Amino acid sequence: MLLNMNMQNDKPTVLILCTGNSCRSHLAEGLLHAAASDILNVQSAGSKPAGYVHPLSIKVMQEIGIDISKHHSKHMDEFLTQPVETVITVCGNADQACPIFPGQVNRHHWPFLDPAHAKGSEEEVLTVFRQVRDEIKQVFQAYADGRRDQRKAGK
């Protein structure tokens, strides 16, 4: 068991931040975890956590076979004493509020539309959540592929 814990600790931590840690950051966390949990420790947090994961985020992830129903909203300060190799902000507010984390080597800012602000019928709102999920999936799959390529090249 100790070996597994050490292997987890050997994975670089990627922290995905947004303001509320209820939609975009959880979509990204779930997608990157699905794509690269074998090589990355993927976490998410917010600068002003909403205290919940948006139910439609959970729903649209279930549609593609990823369960984020056990995720919870966390404050980014929870990670200030942990080594975080890469910080990825997915909204402008989090990018502006983002501190430097211990061990941080990389920082990326990839903003996405906040689906929680979508208006319209339930189906129209779901369509926005799906669009944002799919955009996040495309970006974070490419990121995971790049990290795998780096690892193969020994960087």
C-alpha positions as CSV (number, residue, x, y, z in Angstrom):
1,M,0.0,0.0,0.0
2,L,2.8,2.4,0.8
3,L,4.2,1.9,-2.7
4,N,0.9,3.1,-4.2
5,M,0.9,6.1,-2.0
6,N,4.4,7.0,-3.1
7,M,3.5,6.5,-6.8
8,Q,0.6,8.9,-6.3
9,N,2.9,11.4,-4.7
10,D,5.4,11.0,-7.6
11,K,2.8,12.3,-10.1
12,P,2.9,16.0,-10.7
13,T,-0.1,17.9,-9.4
14,V,-2.1,19.9,-12.0
15,L,-4.5,22.3,-10.3
16,I,-7.4,23.6,-12.3
17,L,-8.9,26.9,-11.0
18,C,-12.0,28.9,-11.6
19,T,-13.9,31.3,-9.4
20,G,-16.7,29.1,-8.1
21,N,-15.3,25.7,-8.6
22,S,-18.8,24.4,-9.5
23,C,-18.7,24.0,-13.3
24,R,-15.8,24.6,-15.6
25,S,-13.0,23.5,-13.3
26,H,-14.9,20.3,-12.4
27,L,-15.5,19.5,-16.1
28,A,-11.8,20.0,-16.7
29,E,-10.8,18.0,-13.7
30,G,-13.0,15.1,-14.7
31,L,-11.8,15.2,-18.3
32,L,-8.1,15.5,-17.6
33,H,-8.4,12.8,-14.9
34,A,-10.0,10.5,-17.4
35,A,-7.3,11.3,-20.0
36,A,-4.2,11.3,-17.8
37,S,-4.7,10.1,-14.2
38,D,-2.0,7.5,-14.7
39,I,0.6,10.3,-15.1
40,L,-0.9,13.4,-13.4
41,N,-2.6,14.1,-10.0
42,V,-5.5,16.3,-11.2
43,Q,-7.3,18.6,-8.7
44,S,-9.6,21.6,-9.0
45,A,-10.4,24.5,-6.7
46,G,-11.9,28.0,-6.8
47,S,-11.0,31.5,-5.6
48,K,-14.6,31.9,-4.2
49,P,-16.0,28.3,-4.1
50,A,-19.7,28.0,-4.6
51,G,-19.9,25.1,-2.1
52,Y,-21.4,22.6,-4.7
53,V,-20.8,21.1,-8.1
54,H,-23.5,22.2,-10.5
55,P,-25.9,19.4,-11.2
56,L,-25.8,20.0,-15.0
57,S,-22.0,19.6,-14.9
58,I,-22.5,16.2,-13.3
59,K,-25.2,15.4,-15.9
60,V,-23.3,16.3,-19.0
61,M,-20.2,14.4,-17.7
62,Q,-22.4,11.3,-17.1
63,E,-23.5,11.5,-20.7
64,I,-19.9,10.8,-21.8
65,G,-19.2,8.2,-19.1
66,I,-17.3,10.3,-16.5
67,D,-18.7,10.4,-13.0
68,I,-17.9,13.7,-11.1
69,S,-20.8,13.3,-8.6
70,K,-18.4,12.7,-5.7
71,H,-16.4,15.9,-6.5
72,H,-16.8,18.8,-4.0
73,S,-16.1,22.5,-4.2
74,K,-12.8,23.5,-2.7
75,H,-10.9,26.8,-2.0
76,M,-7.6,27.2,-3.8
77,D,-6.0,28.0,-0.4
78,E,-6.2,24.3,0.5
79,F,-3.4,23.8,-2.0
80,L,-1.0,26.5,-0.8
81,T,1.0,24.1,1.3
82,Q,1.2,21.4,-1.3
83,P,3.5,21.1,-4.3
84,V,1.6,22.1,-7.4
85,E,3.5,21.7,-10.6
86,T,1.0,23.3,-13.0
87,V,-1.9,25.7,-12.5
88,I,-4.5,26.1,-15.2
89,T,-7.1,28.8,-14.9
90,V,-10.3,28.4,-16.8
91,C,-11.8,31.8,-16.1
92,G,-10.6,35.3,-16.0
93,N,-11.4,36.0,-12.4
94,A,-9.4,33.0,-11.2
95,D,-6.4,34.0,-13.4
96,Q,-6.4,37.4,-11.7
97,A,-6.8,36.0,-8.2
98,C,-4.3,33.1,-8.6
99,P,-1.4,33.0,-6.2
100,I,1.9,31.2,-6.8
101,F,1.8,27.7,-5.4
102,P,4.8,25.8,-3.9
103,G,6.7,24.0,-6.6
104,Q,4.7,25.7,-9.4
105,V,6.6,25.4,-12.7
106,N,3.9,26.1,-15.2
107,R,0.8,28.3,-15.5
108,H,-1.7,28.3,-18.3
109,H,-4.8,30.4,-18.8
110,W,-7.5,28.8,-20.9
111,P,-10.8,30.7,-20.4
112,F,-14.1,29.1,-21.2
113,L,-17.6,30.4,-21.2
114,D,-19.4,29.9,-17.9
115,P,-22.3,27.5,-18.6
116,A,-23.9,28.4,-15.2
117,H,-24.9,31.8,-16.7
118,A,-26.7,30.2,-19.7
119,K,-30.3,31.3,-20.1
120,G,-33.2,29.6,-21.9
121,S,-35.1,26.4,-21.7
122,E,-33.6,23.4,-19.9
123,E,-32.6,21.9,-23.2
124,E,-31.0,25.2,-24.3
125,V,-29.0,25.4,-21.1
126,L,-28.0,21.8,-21.4
127,T,-26.8,22.5,-24.9
128,V,-24.5,25.2,-23.5
129,F,-23.1,22.9,-20.9
130,R,-22.4,20.3,-23.5
131,Q,-20.7,22.8,-25.8
132,V,-18.5,24.0,-23.0
133,R,-17.8,20.4,-21.9
134,D,-16.8,19.5,-25.5
135,E,-14.5,22.6,-25.8
136,I,-12.8,21.7,-22.5
137,K,-12.4,18.1,-23.6
138,Q,-10.7,19.1,-26.8
139,V,-8.2,21.4,-25.0
140,F,-7.5,19.1,-22.1
141,Q,-7.1,16.0,-24.2
142,A,-4.5,17.9,-26.3
143,Y,-2.8,18.9,-23.0
144,A,-2.8,15.3,-21.8
145,D,-1.4,14.1,-25.1
146,G,1.3,16.7,-24.9
147,R,2.2,15.7,-21.4
148,R,2.5,12.1,-22.6
149,D,4.8,13.1,-25.4
150,Q,7.0,15.1,-23.0
151,R,7.2,12.1,-20.7
152,K,8.2,9.7,-23.6
153,A,10.8,12.2,-24.6
154,G,12.2,12.2,-21.1
155,K,11.5,15.8,-20.3
